[in-house]
Amino acid sequence: MMEWKKLLSPHRVGSSRPGEISQARSPFQRDFDRIVFSSSFRRLQDKTQVFPLAKTDYVRTRLTHSLEASSVARSLGSAVGVHLCREFDMGDAQPSDVGAAVAAAALAHDIGNPPLGHAGEEAIRHWFTHSPVGKAMRDVMNDDEAADFEFYEGNAQGFRVLTRLEMPDQAGGMQLTCATLAAFAKYPCASRVMVRPTGVAGKKFNFFRAEEQLFREMAEHTGLVQTGPWAWQRHPLAYLVEAADDIAYRIVDFEDGQRLGLVSYQELEQLFLEIIDSERSAEYVATIASPLRKSEFLRAQVIGRLVGECTKAFIDHHEELLSGTLEKPLLSYIGCQEPLRRIEARSTRDIYQHRAVAEVIGAGFEMVSGMLDIFVPCVNEMALEATGGKNASFRSRRLSALLPDMAENLADEEWRRSAYLRLLRVLDYVSGMTDSYAVSLFQKLKGISL
């Protein structure tokens, strides 16, 4: 069984100094602040949530989604924290510390997403297994290395952003607390493992081989249950991060769909009132004149109801959470499943698969694959020249100027000799791009726009 005193470890990954929980300023609040001020978080303002490159100023981006998910996460964590601090030895931690750790983890949950969100991830996977350039890279990697790209994950890229790419001059990157990083890691295993975590925790992976020692440091300090080499069971607070994300995207994306005319207000009201299940709320919303304010009121009420239900589910399933055996997300253990199912089905059919979304995502596949086909041969040629091989082409020399830290990479013998590291660093550049910058750069590289 995991222990809460260890699970809320304030130790900072990469730091040699002992961590401590101070009441003056929580270490988990410091995590939150470090994430807010990072350039990777700032770039989420121009990354797709649902509607890529939206022309309206209303719909959410990854930045607003992350802020909203973090707000829900703080409510969940603080409510659960009251129960934990009353029933368990939490050391010096207060309920607000639990809320701050979950809020910080939720704030960062999409920080590793490439341009165009999940479509960008799929484009990278497809490129690695179908492009002649990608397949040539696969041929010179071992199976563990190749799996990182064959099943490429924004979650693993996010862990890399937090522990290596931001503040790269210090060990552990941003040096966030182990508790925050463990709550961030919804899928605590490598891409290729013999025994995956049970249930939903084993659905994806959360760290690349390049960051495996950093992940192990975090797992050991928080006392996560190990299921096998490079695989652990989830930190209990990761379920709260997942719930906050699920609540934010499922309810708020539906609200966005209604604002854009893809869902009628009448349908939104009916489904939201079924979740709220309050006669008083139904009577009050009838007194509001504006449909805009009606939907905002209902959305707030729905989120409040779901936060309460998920808090109860966490407490009810606490023993399974501590043993690492809870199979499903918390949202699966609450009431009101039928309206939630109908919201998800309607969103999938008419929002996530809307023609405008499909058109941009289809073009995005070509954009991401095209940039990798351009940049990967460039770095390979430069690496070959640096190791005494054939001189790089004029084109590769000029293109290499676009890639960050190229001079440092060329001076790094491991980078020069490792196809895995070269591809990983190209993907650091591509995945860090905003949607607009990626489109603009690709058009320039292809000669469409100068």
DRENDO-1510 file (C-alpha; in Angstrom, 1 decimal, always signed):
<recs>
REC; n; res; u; v; w
REC; 1; MET; +0.0; +0.0; +0.0 .
REC; 2; MET; +1.2; +3.5; -0.8 .
REC; 3; GLU; +1.5; +6.0; +2.1 .
REC; 4; TRP; +0.2; +9.6; +1.9 .
REC; 5; LYS; +3.2; +11.0; +3.8 .
REC; 6; LYS; +5.4; +9.8; +0.9 .
REC; 7; LEU; +2.9; +10.4; -1.8 .
REC; 8; LEU; +2.9; +14.1; -1.1 .
REC; 9; SER; +6.7; +14.3; -1.3 .
REC; 10; PRO; +8.0; +17.9; -1.6 .
REC; 11; HIS; +11.4; +16.6; -2.9 .
REC; 12; ARG; +12.3; +18.3; -6.2 .
REC; 13; VAL; +13.5; +16.1; -9.0 .
REC; 14; GLY; +17.1; +16.8; -9.8 .
REC; 15; SER; +17.8; +18.7; -6.6 .
REC; 16; SER; +20.2; +17.6; -3.9 .
REC; 17; ARG; +18.5; +19.6; -1.2 .
REC; 18; PRO; +15.8; +18.0; +1.0 .
REC; 19; GLY; +12.3; +19.2; +0.2 .
REC; 20; GLU; +10.0; +20.6; +2.9 .
REC; 21; ILE; +6.4; +21.8; +3.2 .
REC; 22; SER; +6.3; +25.4; +4.3 .
REC; 23; GLN; +3.1; +27.0; +5.4 .
REC; 24; ALA; +4.3; +30.4; +4.2 .
REC; 25; ARG; +4.4; +29.4; +0.6 .
REC; 26; SER; +3.5; +25.8; -0.4 .
REC; 27; PRO; +6.1; +24.0; -2.6 .
REC; 28; PHE; +3.3; +22.9; -4.8 .
REC; 29; GLN; +2.2; +26.5; -5.3 .
REC; 30; ARG; +5.7; +27.2; -6.4 .
REC; 31; ASP; +5.3; +24.4; -8.9 .
REC; 32; PHE; +2.2; +26.1; -10.2 .
REC; 33; ASP; +4.0; +29.4; -10.5 .
REC; 34; ARG; +7.0; +27.9; -12.4 .
REC; 35; ILE; +4.7; +26.3; -14.9 .
REC; 36; VAL; +2.7; +29.6; -15.4 .
REC; 37; PHE; +5.8; +31.5; -16.2 .
REC; 38; SER; +7.3; +28.9; -18.6 .
REC; 39; SER; +7.5; +29.6; -22.3 .
REC; 40; SER; +6.0; +26.1; -23.1 .
REC; 41; PHE; +2.9; +26.9; -21.1 .
REC; 42; ARG; +2.6; +30.3; -22.7 .
REC; 43; ARG; +2.6; +28.7; -26.2 .
REC; 44; LEU; -0.6; +26.8; -25.3 .
REC; 45; GLN; -2.4; +30.1; -26.1 .
REC; 46; ASP; -2.1; +29.1; -29.8 .
REC; 47; LYS; -2.5; +25.4; -29.7 .
REC; 48; THR; -5.7; +23.5; -30.6 .
REC; 49; GLN; -8.3; +22.4; -28.0 .
REC; 50; VAL; -11.0; +21.3; -30.4 .
REC; 51; PHE; -11.2; +23.8; -33.3 .
REC; 52; PRO; -7.9; +24.3; -35.0 .
REC; 53; LEU; -6.9; +27.8; -36.1 .
REC; 54; ALA; -10.4; +29.1; -35.0 .
REC; 55; LYS; -11.5; +32.4; -36.6 .
REC; 56; THR; -13.8; +33.2; -33.6 .
REC; 57; ASP; -12.4; +34.7; -30.4 .
REC; 58; TYR; -14.8; +32.6; -28.2 .
REC; 59; VAL; -13.7; +29.0; -28.4 .
REC; 60; ARG; -11.1; +27.6; -26.0 .
REC; 61; THR; -7.5; +27.0; -26.7 .
REC; 62; ARG; -5.2; +24.6; -24.9 .
REC; 63; LEU; -4.2; +27.5; -22.6 .
REC; 64; THR; -7.8; +28.3; -21.5 .
REC; 65; HIS; -8.6; +24.6; -21.2 .
REC; 66; SER; -5.5; +24.0; -19.0 .
REC; 67; LEU; -6.5; +26.9; -16.8 .
REC; 68; GLU; -10.0; +25.7; -16.4 .
REC; 69; ALA; -8.9; +22.1; -15.8 .
REC; 70; SER; -6.5; +23.4; -13.2 .
REC; 71; SER; -9.3; +25.3; -11.4 .
REC; 72; VAL; -11.5; +22.2; -11.3 .
REC; 73; ALA; -8.4; +20.2; -10.1 .
REC; 74; ARG; -7.8; +22.6; -7.2 .
REC; 75; SER; -11.4; +22.2; -6.0 .
REC; 76; LEU; -11.1; +18.4; -6.2 .
REC; 77; GLY; -7.7; +18.3; -4.5 .
REC; 78; SER; -8.7; +20.6; -1.7 .
REC; 79; ALA; -12.0; +18.7; -1.0 .
REC; 80; VAL; -10.1; +15.4; -1.0 .
REC; 81; GLY; -7.4; +17.0; +1.2 .
REC; 82; VAL; -9.9; +17.8; +3.9 .
REC; 83; HIS; -10.7; +14.1; +4.2 .
REC; 84; LEU; -7.0; +13.0; +4.0 .
REC; 85; CYS; -5.7; +15.4; +6.6 .
REC; 86; ARG; -8.5; +14.3; +9.0 .
REC; 87; GLU; -8.0; +10.5; +8.5 .
REC; 88; PHE; -4.3; +10.0; +7.7 .
REC; 89; ASP; -0.8; +11.1; +8.7 .
REC; 90; MET; +0.0; +13.8; +6.2 .
REC; 91; GLY; +3.0; +15.3; +8.0 .
REC; 92; ASP; +3.0; +19.1; +7.7 .
REC; 93; ALA; +0.6; +19.1; +4.7 .
REC; 94; GLN; -2.7; +21.0; +4.8 .
REC; 95; PRO; -5.8; +20.4; +2.5 .
REC; 96; SER; -4.7; +23.4; +0.4 .
REC; 97; ASP; -1.4; +21.6; -0.3 .
REC; 98; VAL; -3.2; +18.7; -1.9 .
REC; 99; GLY; -5.3; +21.1; -3.9 .
REC; 100; ALA; -2.1; +23.0; -5.0 .
REC; 101; ALA; -0.3; +19.8; -6.1 .
REC; 102; VAL; -3.3; +18.6; -8.2 .
REC; 103; ALA; -3.8; +22.1; -9.6 .
REC; 104; ALA; -0.2; +22.4; -10.7 .
REC; 105; ALA; -0.3; +18.9; -12.3 .
REC; 106; ALA; -3.5; +19.7; -14.2 .
REC; 107; LEU; -2.1; +23.1; -15.3 .
REC; 108; ALA; +0.7; +21.2; -17.1 .
REC; 109; HIS; -1.3; +18.2; -18.3 .
REC; 110; ASP; -1.2; +19.3; -22.0 .
REC; 111; ILE; +2.1; +21.1; -22.0 .
REC; 112; GLY; +3.8; +18.5; -24.3 .
REC; 113; ASN; +1.1; +18.5; -27.0 .
REC; 114; PRO; +2.3; +19.1; -30.5 .
REC; 115; PRO; +0.6; +21.4; -33.0 .
REC; 116; LEU; -3.0; +20.4; -33.7 .
REC; 117; GLY; -3.3; +18.3; -30.5 .
REC; 118; HIS; -4.0; +14.6; -30.8 .
REC; 119; ALA; -3.9; +14.8; -34.6 .
REC; 120; GLY; -0.3; +16.1; -34.3 .
REC; 121; GLU; +0.6; +13.1; -32.1 .
REC; 122; GLU; -0.9; +10.7; -34.6 .
REC; 123; ALA; +0.9; +12.5; -37.5 .
REC; 124; ILE; +4.2; +11.8; -35.8 .
REC; 125; ARG; +3.4; +8.1; -35.2 .
REC; 126; HIS; +2.3; +7.8; -38.8 .
REC; 127; TRP; +5.4; +9.5; -40.1 .
REC; 128; PHE; +7.7; +7.2; -38.2 .
REC; 129; THR; +6.1; +4.0; -39.5 .
REC; 130; HIS; +5.2; +5.1; -43.1 .
REC; 131; SER; +7.7; +7.8; -44.3 .
REC; 132; PRO; +10.9; +6.5; -45.9 .
REC; 133; VAL; +12.8; +8.9; -43.8 .
REC; 134; GLY; +11.1; +7.7; -40.6 .
REC; 135; LYS; +11.5; +4.0; -41.5 .
REC; 136; ALA; +15.2; +4.6; -42.1 .
REC; 137; MET; +15.5; +6.1; -38.6 .
REC; 138; ARG; +13.7; +3.1; -37.2 .
REC; 139; ASP; +16.2; +0.7; -38.8 .
REC; 140; VAL; +19.1; +2.1; -36.7 .
REC; 141; MET; +17.3; +2.1; -33.4 .
REC; 142; ASN; +16.7; -0.6; -30.9 .
REC; 143; ASP; +13.1; -1.7; -30.1 .
REC; 144; ASP; +12.9; +0.3; -26.9 .
REC; 145; GLU; +14.0; +3.5; -28.6 .
REC; 146; ALA; +11.7; +2.9; -31.6 .
REC; 147; ALA; +8.7; +2.4; -29.4 .
REC; 148; ASP; +8.9; +6.0; -28.1 .
REC; 149; PHE; +8.2; +7.2; -31.6 .
REC; 150; GLU; +6.0; +4.4; -32.9 .
REC; 151; PHE; +3.6; +5.2; -30.0 .
REC; 152; TYR; +4.6; +8.8; -29.6 .
REC; 153; GLU; +2.8; +10.5; -26.7 .
REC; 154; GLY; +2.3; +14.1; -25.8 .
REC; 155; ASN; +2.2; +13.0; -22.1 .
REC; 156; ALA; +5.8; +11.7; -22.4 .
REC; 157; GLN; +6.8; +14.9; -24.2 .
REC; 158; GLY; +5.2; +16.8; -21.4 .
REC; 159; PHE; +7.3; +15.1; -18.8 .
REC; 160; ARG; +10.3; +15.8; -20.9 .
REC; 161; VAL; +9.3; +19.5; -21.1 .
REC; 162; LEU; +9.0; +19.8; -17.3 .
REC; 163; THR; +12.1; +17.8; -16.3 .
REC; 164; ARG; +14.6; +18.7; -19.1 .
REC; 165; LEU; +13.6; +21.2; -21.8 .
REC; 166; GLU; +12.5; +24.1; -19.5 .
REC; 167; MET; +15.4; +25.4; -17.5 .
REC; 168; PRO; +17.7; +23.0; -19.2 .
REC; 169; ASP; +20.9; +24.2; -17.5 .
REC; 170; GLN; +19.9; +22.5; -14.2 .
REC; 171; ALA; +19.4; +18.8; -13.4 .
REC; 172; GLY; +15.7; +18.0; -13.4 .
REC; 173; GLY; +14.7; +21.0; -15.5 .
REC; 174; MET; +12.1; +23.0; -13.7 .
REC; 175; GLN; +12.8; +20.8; -10.6 .
REC; 176; LEU; +9.1; +20.4; -9.8 .
REC; 177; THR; +8.1; +18.4; -6.7 .
REC; 178; CYS; +7.8; +14.7; -6.9 .
REC; 179; ALA; +4.2; +14.9; -5.8 .
REC; 180; THR; +3.2; +17.2; -8.6 .
REC; 181; LEU; +5.1; +15.2; -11.3 .
REC; 182; ALA; +3.6; +12.0; -10.0 .
REC; 183; ALA; +0.1; +13.5; -10.1 .
REC; 184; PHE; +0.9; +14.6; -13.7 .
REC; 185; ALA; +1.8; +11.1; -14.7 .
REC; 186; LYS; -1.5; +9.5; -15.6 .
REC; 187; TYR; +0.3; +6.6; -17.4 .
REC; 188; PRO; +3.4; +5.8; -15.3 .
REC; 189; CYS; +5.3; +3.5; -17.6 .
REC; 190; ALA; +7.7; +3.5; -20.5 .
REC; 191; SER; +6.5; +2.9; -24.1 .
REC; 192; ARG; +7.6; -0.7; -24.2 .
REC; 193; VAL; +7.3; -2.7; -20.9 .
REC; 194; MET; +6.8; -6.3; -20.0 .
REC; 195; VAL; +4.1; -5.7; -17.4 .
REC; 196; ARG; +1.9; -2.6; -17.8 .
REC; 197; PRO; +0.0; -0.9; -14.9 .
REC; 198; THR; -3.5; -2.2; -14.4 .
REC; 199; GLY; -6.5; -0.7; -15.9 .
REC; 200; VAL; -6.7; +2.8; -17.4 .
REC; 201; ALA; -3.2; +3.7; -16.1 .
REC; 202; GLY; -1.6; +1.3; -18.6 .
REC; 203; LYS; -3.5; +2.7; -21.7 .
REC; 204; LYS; -0.6; +5.0; -22.8 .
REC; 205; PHE; +2.9; +5.9; -21.5 .
REC; 206; ASN; +4.3; +8.9; -19.7 .
REC; 207; PHE; +8.1; +9.1; -20.2 .
REC; 208; PHE; +10.6; +8.5; -23.0 .
REC; 209; ARG; +13.7; +6.3; -22.4 .
REC; 210; ALA; +15.8; +9.5; -22.3 .
REC; 211; GLU; +14.0; +10.5; -19.1 .
REC; 212; GLU; +13.7; +7.1; -17.4 .
REC; 213; GLN; +16.1; +7.9; -14.6 .
REC; 214; LEU; +14.3; +11.1; -13.8 .
REC; 215; PHE; +11.0; +9.3; -13.7 .
REC; 216; ARG; +12.5; +6.6; -11.4 .
REC; 217; GLU; +13.7; +9.3; -9.0 .
REC; 218; MET; +10.2; +10.7; -8.8 .
REC; 219; ALA; +8.5; +7.3; -8.4 .
REC; 220; GLU; +10.9; +6.2; -5.6 .
REC; 221; HIS; +10.5; +9.5; -3.6 .
REC; 222; THR; +6.7; +9.2; -3.8 .
REC; 223; GLY; +6.6; +5.4; -3.0 .
REC; 224; LEU; +4.7; +4.4; -6.2 .
REC; 225; VAL; +4.0; +0.6; -6.4 .
REC; 226; GLN; +6.2; -0.9; -9.1 .
REC; 227; THR; +4.6; -3.4; -11.5 .
REC; 228; GLY; +7.7; -4.4; -13.4 .
REC; 229; PRO; +10.8; -2.8; -15.0 .
REC; 230; TRP; +10.0; +0.8; -15.9 .
REC; 231; ALA; +6.3; +0.5; -14.9 .
REC; 232; TRP; +4.5; +1.7; -11.8 .
REC; 233; GLN; +0.9; +2.0; -10.6 .
REC; 234; ARG; -0.7; +5.4; -10.6 .
REC; 235; HIS; -0.3; +8.0; -7.9 .
REC; 236; PRO; -3.8; +8.4; -6.4 .
REC; 237; LEU; -3.8; +12.2; -7.2 .
REC; 238; ALA; -3.4; +11.4; -10.9 .
REC; 239; TYR; -7.0; +10.2; -10.8 .
REC; 240; LEU; -8.0; +13.7; -9.7 .
REC; 241; VAL; -6.0; +15.3; -12.5 .
REC; 242; GLU; -7.7; +12.9; -15.0 .
REC; 243; ALA; -11.1; +13.7; -13.6 .
REC; 244; ALA; -10.5; +17.5; -13.8 .
REC; 245; ASP; -9.5; +17.1; -17.5 .
REC; 246; ASP; -12.5; +14.9; -18.2 .
REC; 247; ILE; -14.9; +17.3; -16.6 .
REC; 248; ALA; -13.4; +20.4; -18.3 .
REC; 249; TYR; -13.2; +19.0; -21.8 .
REC; 250; ARG; -16.5; +17.1; -21.8 .
REC; 251; ILE; -18.7; +19.9; -20.3 .
REC; 252; VAL; -16.9; +22.9; -21.7 .
REC; 253; ASP; -16.4; +21.5; -25.3 .
REC; 254; PHE; -20.1; +20.8; -25.3 .
REC; 255; GLU; -20.7; +24.4; -24.3 .
REC; 256; ASP; -18.4; +25.6; -27.1 .
REC; 257; GLY; -20.3; +23.4; -29.5 .
REC; 258; GLN; -23.6; +25.1; -28.5 .
REC; 259; ARG; -22.0; +28.6; -28.9 .
REC; 260; LEU; -21.0; +27.7; -32.4 .
REC; 261; GLY; -24.4; +26.4; -33.4 .
REC; 262; LEU; -23.4; +22.7; -33.5 .
REC; 263; VAL; -25.7; +21.9; -30.5 .
REC; 264; SER; -29.0; +23.5; -29.7 .
REC; 265; TYR; -29.4; +25.4; -26.4 .
REC; 266; GLN; -32.5; +23.2; -25.7 .
REC; 267; GLU; -30.4; +20.1; -25.9 .
REC; 268; LEU; -27.7; +21.5; -23.7 .
REC; 269; GLU; -30.2; +22.7; -21.1 .
REC; 270; GLN; -31.9; +19.3; -21.0 .
REC; 271; LEU; -28.6; +17.3; -20.6 .
REC; 272; PHE; -27.1; +19.7; -18.1 .
REC; 273; LEU; -30.2; +19.8; -15.9 .
REC; 274; GLU; -30.2; +15.9; -15.9 .
REC; 275; ILE; -26.7; +16.0; -14.4 .
REC; 276; ILE; -27.5; +18.8; -11.9 .
REC; 277; ASP; -30.7; +17.1; -10.8 .
REC; 278; SER; -31.9; +20.2; -8.9 .
REC; 279; GLU; -35.4; +21.6; -9.1 .
REC; 280; ARG; -34.2; +24.9; -7.7 .
REC; 281; SER; -31.6; +25.2; -10.5 .
REC; 282; ALA; -34.2; +24.4; -13.1 .
REC; 283; GLU; -36.5; +27.1; -11.7 .
REC; 284; TYR; -33.7; +29.7; -11.5 .
REC; 285; VAL; -32.4; +29.1; -15.1 .
REC; 286; ALA; -35.9; +29.8; -16.4 .
REC; 287; THR; -35.7; +33.3; -15.0 .
REC; 288; ILE; -32.5; +34.2; -16.9 .
REC; 289; ALA; -33.3; +36.0; -20.2 .
REC; 290; SER; -30.1; +35.5; -22.1 .
REC; 291; PRO; -29.3; +32.0; -23.6 .
REC; 292; LEU; -25.6; +32.9; -23.2 .
REC; 293; ARG; -26.0; +33.5; -19.4 .
REC; 294; LYS; -28.2; +30.5; -19.1 .
REC; 295; SER; -25.6; +28.2; -20.5 .
REC; 296; GLU; -22.9; +29.7; -18.3 .
REC; 297; PHE; -25.0; +29.2; -15.2 .
REC; 298; LEU; -25.8; +25.6; -16.1 .
REC; 299; ARG; -22.1; +24.8; -16.9 .
REC; 300; ALA; -21.0; +26.1; -13.5 .
REC; 301; GLN; -23.7; +24.1; -11.8 .
REC; 302; VAL; -22.7; +20.9; -13.7 .
REC; 303; ILE; -19.0; +21.3; -12.9 .
REC; 304; GLY; -19.9; +21.8; -9.2 .
REC; 305; ARG; -22.0; +18.7; -9.2 .
REC; 306; LEU; -19.3; +16.6; -10.9 .
REC; 307; VAL; -16.6; +17.8; -8.5 .
REC; 308; GLY; -18.8; +16.7; -5.5 .
REC; 309; GLU; -19.5; +13.3; -7.1 .
REC; 310; CYS; -15.8; +12.7; -8.0 .
REC; 311; THR; -14.7; +13.7; -4.5 .
REC; 312; LYS; -17.1; +11.1; -3.0 .
REC; 313; ALA; -15.9; +8.5; -5.5 .
REC; 314; PHE; -12.3; +9.1; -4.5 .
REC; 315; ILE; -13.1; +8.7; -0.8 .
REC; 316; ASP; -15.2; +5.6; -1.5 .
REC; 317; HIS; -12.5; +3.9; -3.5 .
REC; 318; HIS; -9.6; +5.1; -1.3 .
REC; 319; GLU; -8.2; +1.6; -0.5 .
REC; 320; GLU; -8.1; +0.7; -4.2 .
REC; 321; LEU; -6.3; +4.0; -5.0 .
REC; 322; LEU; -3.6; +3.4; -2.4 .
REC; 323; SER; -3.1; -0.2; -3.6 .
REC; 324; GLY; -2.9; +1.0; -7.2 .
REC; 325; THR; -5.7; -1.3; -8.3 .
REC; 326; LEU; -8.5; +1.1; -9.4 .
REC; 327; GLU; -9.3; +0.1; -12.9 .
REC; 328; LYS; -11.3; +3.0; -14.3 .
REC; 329; PRO; -11.3; +6.8; -14.2 .
REC; 330; LEU; -13.2; +8.4; -11.3 .
REC; 331; LEU; -15.9; +9.7; -13.6 .
REC; 332; SER; -16.9; +6.1; -14.3 .
REC; 333; TYR; -17.8; +5.6; -10.6 .
REC; 334; ILE; -20.3; +8.4; -10.2 .
REC; 335; GLY; -24.0; +8.8; -11.0 .
REC; 336; CYS; -25.6; +10.6; -14.0 .
REC; 337; GLN; -23.8; +8.3; -16.4 .
REC; 338; GLU; -26.6; +8.4; -19.0 .
REC; 339; PRO; -26.5; +12.2; -19.7 .
REC; 340; LEU; -22.7; +12.1; -19.6 .
REC; 341; ARG; -22.7; +9.3; -22.2 .
REC; 342; ARG; -25.1; +11.2; -24.4 .
REC; 343; ILE; -23.0; +14.4; -24.2 .
REC; 344; GLU; -19.9; +12.4; -25.2 .
REC; 345; ALA; -21.7; +10.7; -28.1 .
REC; 346; ARG; -23.1; +14.0; -29.4 .
REC; 347; SER; -19.7; +15.7; -29.1 .
REC; 348; THR; -17.9; +12.9; -30.9 .
REC; 349; ARG; -20.4; +12.9; -33.8 .
REC; 350; ASP; -21.0; +16.6; -34.3 .
REC; 351; ILE; -18.1; +18.5; -32.7 .
REC; 352; TYR; -14.9; +16.5; -32.8 .
REC; 353; GLN; -15.7; +15.2; -36.3 .
REC; 354; HIS; -17.0; +18.5; -37.7 .
REC; 355; ARG; -16.0; +19.2; -41.2 .
REC; 356; ALA; -14.0; +22.3; -40.3 .
REC; 357; VAL; -12.0; +20.3; -37.8 .
REC; 358; ALA; -11.4; +17.4; -40.2 .
REC; 359; GLU; -10.2; +19.7; -43.0 .
REC; 360; VAL; -7.5; +21.4; -40.9 .
REC; 361; ILE; -6.4; +18.2; -39.2 .
REC; 362; GLY; -6.1; +16.5; -42.6 .
REC; 363; ALA; -3.8; +19.3; -43.7 .
REC; 364; GLY; -2.0; +19.1; -40.4 .
REC; 365; PHE; -0.9; +15.5; -41.1 .
REC; 366; GLU; +0.8; +16.8; -44.3 .
REC; 367; MET; +2.4; +19.7; -42.4 .
REC; 368; VAL; +3.9; +17.7; -39.5 .
REC; 369; SER; +5.1; +14.9; -41.8 .
REC; 370; GLY; +6.5; +17.3; -44.2 .
REC; 371; MET; +8.5; +19.2; -41.6 .
REC; 372; LEU; +10.0; +16.0; -40.3 .
REC; 373; ASP; +10.9; +14.9; -43.8 .
REC; 374; ILE; +12.8; +18.2; -44.2 .
REC; 375; PHE; +14.5; +18.5; -40.8 .
REC; 376; VAL; +15.5; +14.9; -40.0 .
REC; 377; PRO; +17.7; +14.4; -43.1 .
REC; 378; CYS; +19.2; +17.8; -42.3 .
REC; 379; VAL; +20.3; +16.9; -38.8 .
REC; 380; ASN; +21.5; +13.5; -40.0 .
REC; 381; GLU; +23.7; +15.1; -42.6 .
REC; 382; MET; +25.1; +17.6; -40.1 .
REC; 383; ALA; +25.8; +14.8; -37.6 .
REC; 384; LEU; +27.6; +12.7; -40.3 .
REC; 385; GLU; +29.8; +15.6; -41.3 .
REC; 386; ALA; +30.7; +16.3; -37.6 .
REC; 387; THR; +31.9; +12.7; -37.1 .
REC; 388; GLY; +34.2; +12.9; -40.1 .
REC; 389; GLY; +31.8; +11.6; -42.8 .
REC; 390; LYS; +30.5; +13.1; -46.0 .
REC; 391; ASN; +30.0; +16.9; -46.0 .
REC; 392; ALA; +26.5; +18.1; -45.5 .
REC; 393; SER; +24.6; +19.6; -48.4 .
REC; 394; PHE; +24.2; +23.4; -48.9 .
REC; 395; ARG; +20.5; +23.0; -48.2 .
REC; 396; SER; +21.1; +21.1; -44.9 .
REC; 397; ARG; +23.6; +23.7; -43.7 .
REC; 398; ARG; +21.1; +26.5; -44.3 .
REC; 399; LEU; +18.1; +24.7; -42.8 .
REC; 400; SER; +20.1; +23.8; -39.7 .
REC; 401; ALA; +20.2; +27.5; -38.8 .
REC; 402; LEU; +16.4; +27.2; -38.1 .
REC; 403; LEU; +16.9; +24.5; -35.5 .
REC; 404; PRO; +17.6; +25.6; -31.9 .
REC; 405; ASP; +20.8; +24.6; -30.1 .
REC; 406; MET; +22.3; +23.2; -33.3 .
REC; 407; ALA; +25.9; +24.3; -32.3 .
REC; 408; GLU; +25.5; +22.6; -28.9 .
REC; 409; ASN; +24.1; +19.5; -30.5 .
REC; 410; LEU; +27.0; +19.2; -32.9 .
REC; 411; ALA; +29.5; +19.4; -30.0 .
REC; 412; ASP; +27.7; +16.5; -28.2 .
REC; 413; GLU; +29.2; +13.2; -29.3 .
REC; 414; GLU; +26.2; +11.2; -28.0 .
REC; 415; TRP; +23.8; +13.3; -30.2 .
REC; 416; ARG; +26.1; +12.9; -33.2 .
REC; 417; ARG; +26.1; +9.1; -32.9 .
REC; 418; SER; +22.5; +8.5; -31.7 .
REC; 419; ALA; +19.6; +8.5; -34.2 .
REC; 420; TYR; +17.3; +8.3; -31.2 .
REC; 421; LEU; +18.5; +11.5; -29.6 .
REC; 422; ARG; +18.6; +13.4; -33.0 .
REC; 423; LEU; +15.0; +12.5; -33.7 .
REC; 424; LEU; +14.0; +13.3; -30.1 .
REC; 425; ARG; +15.5; +16.8; -30.4 .
REC; 426; VAL; +13.9; +17.5; -33.8 .
REC; 427; LEU; +10.6; +16.5; -32.2 .
REC; 428; ASP; +11.3; +18.9; -29.3 .
REC; 429; TYR; +11.4; +21.7; -31.8 .
REC; 430; VAL; +8.3; +20.6; -33.9 .
REC; 431; SER; +6.1; +19.6; -30.9 .
REC; 432; GLY; +6.9; +22.9; -29.2 .
REC; 433; MET; +5.5; +25.0; -32.1 .
REC; 434; THR; +2.2; +26.8; -31.9 .
REC; 435; ASP; -0.4; +26.0; -34.6 .
REC; 436; SER; +0.1; +29.3; -36.4 .
REC; 437; TYR; +3.9; +29.2; -36.3 .
REC; 438; ALA; +3.9; +25.6; -37.6 .
REC; 439; VAL; +1.6; +26.6; -40.5 .
REC; 440; SER; +3.7; +29.7; -41.3 .
REC; 441; LEU; +7.0; +27.8; -41.2 .
REC; 442; PHE; +5.8; +24.9; -43.3 .
REC; 443; GLN; +4.5; +27.3; -46.0 .
REC; 444; LYS; +7.9; +29.0; -46.1 .
REC; 445; LEU; +9.8; +25.7; -46.2 .
REC; 446; LYS; +7.6; +24.6; -49.2 .
REC; 447; GLY; +7.9; +27.9; -51.0 .
REC; 448; ILE; +4.2; +28.7; -50.6 .
REC; 449; SER; +4.8; +31.9; -48.7 .
REC; 450; LEU; +7.9; +34.0; -48.3 .
</recs>
